[in-house]
Amino acid sequence: MKNLIALGAGLLFGAGLYVAMMADPNKVLAFLDLAGAWDPSLALVMVGAIAVSAVGFAVSRRMQTSFSGQAFAWPTLSKPDLKLIGGAALFGIGWGMTGYCPGPGFAALAINPAEALPYLLAMAVGMVFWDRLAVRGQTG
């Protein structure tokens, strides 16, 4: 049952990204181009996502476990650390360079696999690299 819930959530998320055109890197890059031909329409998508997630967080804060029966893993840090700031910067740089972030990158496989696949492969290489770097830092 847990896998079906995860599959349904992933399909719903991917469909939402597709309908909102967030899987189209040209649309995303136009949103990020504040000094040029700025397209503010994705701001409405983000405001809608914030509203939906705010309701979800409010409901989940009152629950003991998730609908799949797992405990929630709430963040324990109250202040940003160097890892968070660095990760956010890398995320933003990658998003601005490609027009993709992980969710829309996967959703774009259905629209433009020839463009999305290199992005996803590069992301996977970066994740493996970071995993190896983080392990080395813990044992060194």
C-alpha positions as a Markdown table, in Angstrom:
| # | Residue | x | y | z |
|---|---|---|---|---|
| 1 | Met | 0.0 | 0.0 | 0.0 |
| 2 | Lys | 2.9 | 2.4 | 0.8 |
| 3 | Asn | 4.3 | 2.0 | -2.7 |
| 4 | Leu | 0.9 | 2.7 | -4.3 |
| 5 | Ile | 0.5 | 5.9 | -2.2 |
| 6 | Ala | 4.0 | 6.9 | -3.3 |
| 7 | Leu | 3.3 | 6.1 | -7.0 |
| 8 | Gly | 0.0 | 8.1 | -6.8 |
| 9 | Ala | 1.7 | 11.1 | -5.2 |
| 10 | Gly | 4.5 | 11.0 | -7.8 |
| 11 | Leu | 2.1 | 10.8 | -10.7 |
| 12 | Leu | 0.0 | 13.6 | -9.3 |
| 13 | Phe | 3.1 | 15.8 | -8.7 |
| 14 | Gly | 4.4 | 15.1 | -12.3 |
| 15 | Ala | 1.0 | 15.8 | -13.8 |
| 16 | Gly | 0.9 | 19.1 | -11.9 |
| 17 | Leu | 4.3 | 20.1 | -13.1 |
| 18 | Tyr | 3.3 | 19.3 | -16.7 |
| 19 | Val | 0.0 | 21.2 | -16.5 |
| 20 | Ala | 1.8 | 24.2 | -14.9 |
| 21 | Met | 4.4 | 24.1 | -17.6 |
| 22 | Met | 7.2 | 23.8 | -15.0 |
| 23 | Ala | 8.6 | 20.9 | -17.1 |
| 24 | Asp | 9.3 | 23.3 | -19.9 |
| 25 | Pro | 12.7 | 24.8 | -19.3 |
| 26 | Asn | 12.0 | 27.8 | -21.7 |
| 27 | Lys | 9.0 | 28.8 | -19.5 |
| 28 | Val | 11.1 | 28.5 | -16.3 |
| 29 | Leu | 14.0 | 30.4 | -17.8 |
| 30 | Ala | 11.7 | 33.2 | -18.9 |
| 31 | Phe | 10.4 | 33.3 | -15.3 |
| 32 | Leu | 14.0 | 33.6 | -14.0 |
| 33 | Asp | 14.9 | 36.3 | -16.5 |
| 34 | Leu | 14.0 | 39.4 | -14.4 |
| 35 | Ala | 16.1 | 41.7 | -16.5 |
| 36 | Gly | 14.8 | 40.5 | -19.9 |
| 37 | Ala | 11.5 | 39.1 | -21.2 |
| 38 | Trp | 10.2 | 38.2 | -17.7 |
| 39 | Asp | 7.2 | 35.9 | -17.6 |
| 40 | Pro | 5.7 | 36.1 | -14.1 |
| 41 | Ser | 3.1 | 33.4 | -14.7 |
| 42 | Leu | 5.0 | 30.7 | -12.7 |
| 43 | Ala | 4.8 | 32.9 | -9.6 |
| 44 | Leu | 1.1 | 32.0 | -9.5 |
| 45 | Val | 2.0 | 28.3 | -9.7 |
| 46 | Met | 4.4 | 28.8 | -6.8 |
| 47 | Val | 1.8 | 30.7 | -4.7 |
| 48 | Gly | -0.7 | 27.9 | -5.3 |
| 49 | Ala | 1.9 | 25.3 | -4.3 |
| 50 | Ile | 2.7 | 27.3 | -1.1 |
| 51 | Ala | -1.0 | 27.4 | -0.2 |
| 52 | Val | -1.5 | 23.7 | -0.8 |
| 53 | Ser | 1.6 | 22.8 | 1.2 |
| 54 | Ala | 0.7 | 25.1 | 4.0 |
| 55 | Val | -2.6 | 23.2 | 4.5 |
| 56 | Gly | -0.7 | 19.9 | 4.2 |
| 57 | Phe | 1.8 | 21.0 | 6.9 |
| 58 | Ala | -0.9 | 22.2 | 9.2 |
| 59 | Val | -2.8 | 18.9 | 8.9 |
| 60 | Ser | 0.4 | 16.8 | 9.3 |
| 61 | Arg | 1.5 | 18.7 | 12.4 |
| 62 | Arg | -1.6 | 17.3 | 14.1 |
| 63 | Met | -1.1 | 13.7 | 13.0 |
| 64 | Gln | 1.1 | 11.1 | 14.8 |
| 65 | Thr | 2.0 | 9.3 | 11.5 |
| 66 | Ser | 1.6 | 9.8 | 7.8 |
| 67 | Phe | -1.2 | 8.2 | 5.9 |
| 68 | Ser | 1.2 | 5.3 | 5.0 |
| 69 | Gly | 1.9 | 4.8 | 8.8 |
| 70 | Gln | 5.4 | 6.2 | 8.9 |
| 71 | Ala | 6.6 | 8.7 | 11.4 |
| 72 | Phe | 7.2 | 12.2 | 10.2 |
| 73 | Ala | 10.9 | 13.4 | 10.0 |
| 74 | Trp | 10.7 | 17.1 | 10.9 |
| 75 | Pro | 13.8 | 19.2 | 10.5 |
| 76 | Thr | 15.9 | 19.6 | 13.7 |
| 77 | Leu | 18.0 | 22.6 | 12.7 |
| 78 | Ser | 16.6 | 26.0 | 13.5 |
| 79 | Lys | 19.2 | 28.1 | 11.6 |
| 80 | Pro | 20.7 | 27.6 | 8.1 |
| 81 | Asp | 24.1 | 26.0 | 8.1 |
| 82 | Leu | 26.8 | 26.0 | 5.4 |
| 83 | Lys | 25.5 | 22.8 | 3.8 |
| 84 | Leu | 22.0 | 24.2 | 3.4 |
| 85 | Ile | 23.2 | 27.5 | 2.0 |
| 86 | Gly | 25.6 | 25.8 | -0.4 |
| 87 | Gly | 23.0 | 23.3 | -1.5 |
| 88 | Ala | 20.5 | 26.0 | -2.1 |
| 89 | Ala | 23.0 | 28.0 | -4.1 |
| 90 | Leu | 23.9 | 25.0 | -6.3 |
| 91 | Phe | 20.2 | 24.2 | -6.8 |
| 92 | Gly | 19.6 | 27.8 | -7.9 |
| 93 | Ile | 22.6 | 27.9 | -10.2 |
| 94 | Gly | 21.6 | 24.6 | -11.8 |
| 95 | Trp | 18.0 | 25.7 | -12.2 |
| 96 | Gly | 19.0 | 28.9 | -13.8 |
| 97 | Met | 21.5 | 27.3 | -16.1 |
| 98 | Thr | 19.2 | 24.5 | -17.4 |
| 99 | Gly | 15.6 | 25.5 | -16.6 |
| 100 | Tyr | 15.2 | 22.2 | -14.8 |
| 101 | Cys | 15.2 | 21.2 | -11.2 |
| 102 | Pro | 14.7 | 17.5 | -10.1 |
| 103 | Gly | 10.9 | 17.2 | -10.2 |
| 104 | Pro | 10.4 | 19.0 | -13.5 |
| 105 | Gly | 13.4 | 17.2 | -14.9 |
| 106 | Phe | 11.7 | 13.8 | -14.3 |
| 107 | Ala | 8.4 | 15.2 | -15.6 |
| 108 | Ala | 10.1 | 16.4 | -18.7 |
| 109 | Leu | 11.1 | 12.9 | -19.6 |
| 110 | Ala | 7.5 | 12.5 | -21.0 |
| 111 | Ile | 7.8 | 15.8 | -23.1 |
| 112 | Asn | 11.4 | 16.0 | -24.2 |
| 113 | Pro | 13.5 | 13.0 | -23.1 |
| 114 | Ala | 16.5 | 13.9 | -25.3 |
| 115 | Glu | 16.9 | 17.1 | -23.3 |
| 116 | Ala | 15.8 | 15.9 | -19.9 |
| 117 | Leu | 17.9 | 12.7 | -19.8 |
| 118 | Pro | 21.3 | 14.5 | -19.9 |
| 119 | Tyr | 20.2 | 16.8 | -17.1 |
| 120 | Leu | 19.0 | 13.8 | -15.0 |
| 121 | Leu | 22.3 | 11.9 | -15.7 |
| 122 | Ala | 24.4 | 14.9 | -14.7 |
| 123 | Met | 22.3 | 15.3 | -11.5 |
| 124 | Ala | 22.8 | 11.6 | -10.7 |
| 125 | Val | 26.6 | 11.9 | -11.2 |
| 126 | Gly | 26.5 | 15.0 | -8.9 |
| 127 | Met | 24.6 | 13.1 | -6.2 |
| 128 | Val | 27.0 | 10.1 | -6.3 |
| 129 | Phe | 29.9 | 12.6 | -6.2 |
| 130 | Trp | 28.4 | 14.3 | -3.1 |
| 131 | Asp | 27.7 | 11.0 | -1.5 |
| 132 | Arg | 31.3 | 9.9 | -1.9 |
| 133 | Leu | 32.6 | 13.3 | -0.7 |
| 134 | Ala | 30.3 | 13.3 | 2.3 |
| 135 | Val | 31.4 | 9.8 | 3.3 |
| 136 | Arg | 35.1 | 10.8 | 2.9 |
| 137 | Gly | 34.5 | 13.8 | 5.1 |
| 138 | Gln | 32.9 | 11.7 | 7.9 |
| 139 | Thr | 35.7 | 9.1 | 7.9 |
| 140 | Gly | 38.7 | 11.4 | 7.3 |
